[in-house]
Each structure stands twice: as structure tokens, then as C-alpha cells.
Amino acid sequence: MKTEAIEDRAHQALKFLTDTDELAADLKVDVERSLARYKAHCNAHFLTLTGTSEERKRAAEKESEPLYLDYLEAMRKYEGVANKRKTESLAVEWCRSLYAAYRQGK
């Protein structure tokens, strides 16, 4: 691998990291927001239902299932970006090591 290829790969990784800073933060907030929405909805329904505590809990969870699915989708989107960011961080470190080794060999 030549220095140009190393530099290009490092540039791509750094560009992705800088371009997704705010996106990752926004997706993390979406996850927290959707979880809070689910919990609030579930708790509100729990208080209005009748029956034993376990029956009310299960019924409230069942009624809140669409919000839980929204939470899972938000988590999937966030985790996808977070995992890609970790991969690109590793690529940057790999390029640094590769470039240093390449320069020492010159």
C-alpha cells in the first residue's frame, strides 16, 4: 500500500467521523426521547387499567408496543452510525500505524 492510498483511506475515515458528529448526537437523543415516550405511555396506561399489578403491567406494555418498536428502530439507527464511527476510528489508527511503519522503512 502506497502513501497516497494510506492518506486517502485516512481522509475518508476522518471525513466520515467529522460529518457524522451531529448525526450521532441527534440519533442518540432520538433514542432517549423514544424511550421516554414509551415509558411515559406505559406508565400512564398502567395507572388507568384495572386488575392485578402484573395484569396491568402486561396490558400497558401491550398497548405501548408501537412506541417500543419506535424505540427499537431509533436504537438500530443510532447503533448503525455508532458502529460505523468505531470502525472508522479504527481505520484512522490503522492508517497512522501503517503510515508510520511505511515511513520508517524508507
The 8 nearest C-alpha neighbors of each residue, nearest first, counted from 0:
[[1, 4, 2, 5, 3, 97, 101, 98],
 [2, 0, 4, 3, 5, 101, 6, 98],
 [1, 3, 5, 4, 6, 98, 0, 101],
 [4, 2, 6, 5, 1, 7, 0, 8],
 [3, 5, 7, 1, 2, 6, 8, 0],
 [6, 4, 2, 8, 3, 7, 94, 9],
 [5, 7, 9, 3, 4, 8, 10, 2],
 [8, 6, 10, 4, 9, 5, 3, 11],
 [9, 7, 11, 5, 10, 6, 4, 12],
 [8, 10, 6, 12, 91, 11, 7, 94],
 [9, 11, 7, 13, 8, 12, 14, 6],
 [12, 10, 8, 14, 9, 13, 7, 15],
 [11, 13, 87, 9, 15, 14, 10, 91],
 [14, 12, 16, 10, 15, 11, 9, 17],
 [13, 15, 11, 17, 16, 12, 18, 10],
 [16, 14, 18, 12, 13, 17, 19, 11],
 [17, 15, 13, 19, 14, 18, 84, 12],
 [16, 18, 14, 19, 15, 20, 13, 21],
 [19, 17, 15, 16, 20, 14, 21, 22],
 [18, 20, 22, 16, 17, 21, 23, 15],
 [21, 19, 23, 22, 17, 18, 16, 24],
 [20, 22, 24, 23, 19, 25, 18, 26],
 [21, 23, 19, 25, 24, 20, 26, 18],
 [24, 22, 26, 21, 25, 20, 19, 27],
 [23, 25, 21, 27, 22, 26, 28, 20],
 [26, 24, 22, 28, 27, 23, 21, 29],
 [25, 27, 29, 77, 23, 28, 24, 22],
 [26, 28, 30, 24, 29, 25, 77, 23],
 [27, 29, 31, 25, 30, 26, 32, 24],
 [30, 28, 26, 32, 27, 31, 33, 25],
 [31, 29, 27, 73, 33, 28, 32, 74],
 [32, 30, 28, 34, 29, 33, 35, 27],
 [31, 33, 29, 35, 34, 30, 28, 36],
 [34, 32, 36, 70, 30, 35, 31, 29],
 [35, 33, 37, 31, 36, 32, 70, 30],
 [34, 36, 32, 38, 33, 37, 39, 31],
 [37, 35, 33, 39, 34, 38, 40, 32],
 [36, 38, 34, 66, 40, 35, 39, 67],
 [39, 37, 41, 35, 40, 36, 42, 34],
 [38, 40, 42, 36, 41, 37, 35, 43],
 [41, 39, 43, 37, 38, 42, 36, 44],
 [40, 42, 38, 59, 44, 39, 43, 63],
 [43, 41, 45, 39, 44, 40, 38, 46],
 [44, 42, 40, 46, 45, 41, 39, 47],
 [43, 45, 59, 47, 41, 46, 42, 48],
 [46, 44, 42, 59, 55, 43, 48, 47],
 [45, 47, 44, 43, 48, 42, 55, 49],
 [46, 48, 44, 45, 43, 49, 55, 42],
 [49, 47, 45, 55, 46, 44, 50, 59],
 [50, 48, 55, 47, 51, 54, 46, 45],
 [51, 49, 54, 55, 52, 48, 53, 56],
 [52, 50, 54, 53, 55, 49, 56, 48],
 [51, 53, 55, 54, 56, 50, 45, 49],
 [52, 54, 56, 55, 51, 57, 50, 58],
 [55, 53, 51, 57, 56, 52, 50, 58],
 [56, 54, 58, 52, 45, 53, 57, 48],
 [55, 57, 53, 59, 54, 58, 45, 52],
 [56, 58, 60, 54, 59, 55, 61, 53],
 [59, 57, 61, 55, 60, 56, 54, 62],
 [60, 58, 41, 62, 45, 44, 56, 61],
 [61, 59, 63, 57, 58, 62, 41, 64],
 [60, 62, 58, 64, 63, 59, 57, 65],
 [63, 61, 59, 60, 64, 58, 41, 65],
 [62, 64, 60, 61, 66, 41, 65, 59],
 [63, 65, 67, 61, 66, 62, 60, 68],
 [66, 64, 68, 67, 63, 69, 62, 61],
 [67, 65, 69, 37, 68, 64, 63, 70],
 [66, 68, 70, 64, 69, 65, 37, 71],
 [67, 69, 71, 65, 70, 66, 64, 72],
 [70, 68, 66, 72, 67, 71, 73, 65],
 [69, 71, 67, 33, 73, 68, 72, 34],
 [70, 72, 74, 68, 73, 69, 75, 67],
 [73, 71, 75, 69, 74, 70, 68, 76],
 [74, 72, 70, 30, 76, 71, 75, 69],
 [73, 75, 71, 77, 72, 76, 30, 78],
 [76, 74, 72, 78, 73, 77, 79, 71],
 [75, 77, 79, 73, 74, 78, 72, 80],
 [78, 76, 74, 26, 80, 79, 75, 81],
 [77, 79, 81, 75, 80, 76, 82, 74],
 [80, 78, 76, 82, 77, 81, 75, 83],
 [79, 81, 83, 77, 78, 82, 84, 23],
 [82, 80, 78, 84, 83, 79, 77, 85],
 [81, 83, 85, 79, 84, 80, 78, 86],
 [82, 84, 86, 80, 85, 81, 87, 79],
 [85, 83, 81, 87, 82, 86, 16, 88],
 [86, 84, 88, 82, 83, 87, 89, 81],
 [85, 87, 83, 89, 84, 88, 82, 90],
 [86, 88, 90, 12, 84, 89, 85, 83],
 [89, 87, 85, 91, 90, 86, 84, 92],
 [88, 90, 92, 86, 87, 91, 93, 85],
 [91, 89, 87, 93, 88, 92, 94, 86],
 [92, 90, 94, 88, 9, 89, 93, 95],
 [91, 93, 95, 89, 90, 94, 96, 88],
 [92, 94, 90, 96, 91, 95, 97, 89],
 [95, 93, 97, 91, 96, 92, 5, 98],
 [94, 96, 92, 98, 93, 97, 99, 91],
 [97, 95, 99, 93, 94, 98, 100, 92],
 [96, 98, 94, 100, 99, 95, 101, 93],
 [97, 99, 101, 95, 100, 96, 94, 102],
 [100, 98, 96, 102, 101, 97, 95, 103],
 [99, 101, 97, 103, 98, 102, 96, 104],
 [102, 100, 98, 104, 99, 103, 97, 105],
 [101, 103, 99, 105, 104, 100, 98, 97],
 [104, 102, 100, 105, 101, 99, 98, 97],
 [103, 105, 101, 102, 100, 99, 98, 97],
 [104, 102, 103, 101, 100, 99, 98, 2]]
